[in-house]
Amino acid sequence: MKKIICPTDFSKAATNAVEFAAIIAGRTGASITLLHVLHLPILDTTETAMVATEVLGEQRRYAQEKLHALSHYLNEKHRSYNIQTDYLIKESLLGDEVKRLTDTQGYDLVVIGSTGGGNSLEEILIGSNTSAVIERVKCPVLTIPLKAQPAPFQHLVYASNYEKEDAVALQQVLQFAQLFGARVEIVHVSAETSPENSKANQYRERLRQELPDFELDFHEVVHPDEVEGMKKYLADKNADLLTILKKRRGFFHNLFSQSFSEQLTYQSKLPLLIIHEP
């Protein structure tokens, strides 16, 4: 891992995400780019283009001051890591800009704050900016809830639904875990009373063959509600990072027919590492 990008709107959630990025950069030697996106305000028809330019100019000056201060703060607080930081200010939509930068500038990871983990619809949806980034980019995305305490990860859970693409995603997850000496559990939740079945056995054997260099730790959980079962497992085991595979279909293709991984994304109170389907 060489390059991390952190979108920020200077909120507490965004700043908390930057703290996690610094921890990762300290383990990998990766550089951190702070990104702030400017949005042209909605103007009355009587407003002139000159006023719009002045408004953007003010926003840019403010953003530059904040980014400079945040970069300085990172370098001072994490001086032992010797992190290389820079920052960008762009006029664009966040999802579009992060996609463009990750596609063209070789970023390996996006670290972004999230507002998910609540019970209301507004809280469950992890935030339009964060969801836009998850939907658009191809590289892994690490979302950080506001209340997550910055610390090296120790216990990762990979939420498995017996996907054939799991091997590729798991290899990335296992390599990420090695940065921290963290353990990884591969967890499948089923509503069936007997989780031991031929599909599970075939899945385990296939992964062991495809990932021979890693010791794999499988767990089966029985719960009538798959999402609630996973959430209970995470809490009971004190996991500090949930990882999932995101399929290629539209992330918001149907809010009333969400996949298991999508529901976990909306409701996760833990940091969440999203690996995109190859």
N, C-alpha and C positions, 0 to 999 in steps of 0.2 A: 504494500500500500504506500503510494507516494504522494497523493494529493487528495485533500478533503475540502469540500466546499460547504459553508454554513450560511444559509440565508438568514437574515436577521431584520426584524422590524424594531429592534431595540426594546422589545418587551421583556419581562422577566422570564417568560418561557423560552424565548430565543436566546437570551444570555445564559440560561441554564444549559441549553443544548451546546453552546460554545464551550462550556466547561467540560462536558463529556468529550467533545472533539479534541480538546487539549490533552485529555488523558490518553486518548487513542493515539494522537500524534506523538506523545511522549514515548509510547511503546513501539511505534513503527518508524519514527523519523519522518513522518509525512508532514508536508506543509499544509497550512490552513488558509483558505481564501474566504473572507467575510464578504457576503453579497447583500446589498440593499437595493431594492427595486423601487423606483419612483413612479407614482401614478399621477397623471394629469388630472387635476380636480375638475369636477363638472362645473361649467361656467354658464352664466346667463348669456343669452344671445347678444346682450348689449356689451358684454365684456370684450375687450380687444385682445388680439394676439399678444400684444405687448404685456398686458397684465398676466396672461398665462405664462409667458416667458419669465416674468419676474417671480411668479409663484414657484415655478420649477427651480429657478435659481436659488431661491431661499431654501427650498427643500434640499437641494444639492449641497449647499453650504452647511446646513444643519447635519445632514447625513455624513458629510466628510468629517466634521468635528467629532461626531459620535463614533464613527468607524476608527478614526485615528486614536481616540481615547480607549476604545475597546481593544484594539490591537496592542497598544501600550500596556494596558492592564494584563492581557494574556502573557505578554513577554515578561512582565515583572513578577506576576504571581507564579508562573511556571518557568522561572528562569533556569532551573536545573534541566528542563527538557530541551532548552535551546530551540524553541519552535520558530520556524520561518513563517511569518504571516504577511499577507497583503490583503487589499480590499478592492472591491469593485462597486461602482454605482451605475445602474442601468435604468433606462426608461423603457419599461416593458411590462408584460404580465409575468408573474413569478414562475409559473410552471413552464412557460415558453422559454424564459431566459435560462433557467436551470437546465432544461433539456438541451438547449443550444450549447451551453458551456460544457456539460458533461459529454456531449457527443463530439465536441471539437477540441477540447482542452485537456482531455485525459484524466478527468477526476475519477477517483476510485470509489468514493463514498460521499453521500449527502447526509449531513447531520442537521436536523431541523426540529424546532420545538413543536409540541402538539398541545391541544387543549382537550383531548379525549379523556375517557375514563369515567364520565358521569352517567347519570340516568336519564336526563331529559334529552330530547332529540338534538337540541343545540349542543349539549355537552358530548353526546355520543359521537356525533360527526366530528372528526378530529380537526376540523378547521378547513375552510375552503382552500387556503394557500397550501397547506400541508398535503391535502388530498390531491390537489392539482400536480404537485411535484411527484407524488407517488405514482400517479396515473401516467405522467409523461416520460419520466426518465427510465433508463435501462439498467443503470448501475444500482447497487444496494443503497437503501435509504434507512437511516437510523432515526426514528422519531423519539423525542424525549419529552415526557410529561413534565409539567411545571414542578410537581412535588417530588420528582425523582432526585435522589441525593447523588451528586457526582462522586463516583468511586470506581475503581477497577471492577469489572464484572467478574463474578465468581461462579455463578450457576446459570447456565443457559438451558432453555427448553425449546426444542424444535417441535412445532405443532405439525404432526404428520397426518395426512389423510390418504396414505398409501398411494401417493402420486409417483408415476414412473420417473418424473423429473427430479425427485427428491435427492438422488445421488449427487447431482451437480450442485444443487443448493446446499446440501449438507457438507460437501467438501469446503465450500466457502465459510460456512458456519464453524466447522471444526478448526479451520485455519485461523479464523478470527478468535476463537476461544483460546487457542494456543498462545496468543499474545499476552493473555492474562493468567495462563495456567488454570483456566476455568474448566469445570466439568460440563458436559453436554448430555442431556437426556432427550431421547426421541420419544415423544408421547403421542399416542393415538387415543382419542376418546370415542367410545361406542355406546349406543343405547342398548345394544344386545346384552343379554345376561351372561353370555360366555364369550369373552374377548379372544380366546385362543381358537383360531380357525386357520384353514389352509391359506387364505389370502394373507393373513398376518405372517405366517411362517414363510411363505414364498417371498414376501416383501423383505423380511429380515435377512433371508439367505441371499437375495439379490444384492442388497446393500453391502453385506459383508464381502461379497465377491467384487463389487465395484469400488469399495473403499477398504482395501486390505491393509492399508497403513494406519488405520485408526481403530481404536477399541470402541465399539458401539454399545450404547446402553439403552435398551428398549423398555418402554413401559406402556401398559394397556390400562385404561381407565374406563369403568362402566358408569354411565350417568344418563338419565333420561333426556337431559338437555346438554348437547355437546359443548356449547360455549360455556355454560355455567360449570360443567364438569372440568373444563380446562382451567377456568378462572379459579376454581376451588383447589385444583392441583397446584397451580402456581403459588397460591397463598400458603397452602399447607407445607410446601417444600421450600418456601422462602426463595424462590427463583428471582433473579434480578434482571433477566433479559429474556424476552419471548422472541422467537424467530419464526417466520412463516414464508411460504412460497406464494408469490402473487402470480396468478394465471394471466394470460394475455388479454382476456375479454375485458370490456369496459368496466372500470372500477365502480361506476355508478350506473351500471346497465339496468338495474331494477332494485330500488330500495326495498321492495317487498319480497325479493327473492335473492337475498344476499348469500354468498357462499360462506362456509365455515370460517375461512381465513379473513374474509371481509368483515364479518361480525367481530372477530377478535381484534381486528385493526381498529374498528370504531370504539371498542369498549376497553381496550387495554389500559390499565393503570401503570403498567411497567414500560420501561424503554422497549421499543419494538424494532427489530431488524427485519426489513422486508427484502427478500431476494426475489428478483424477477425471473420468471420462466425464461429459459434460454431460447 
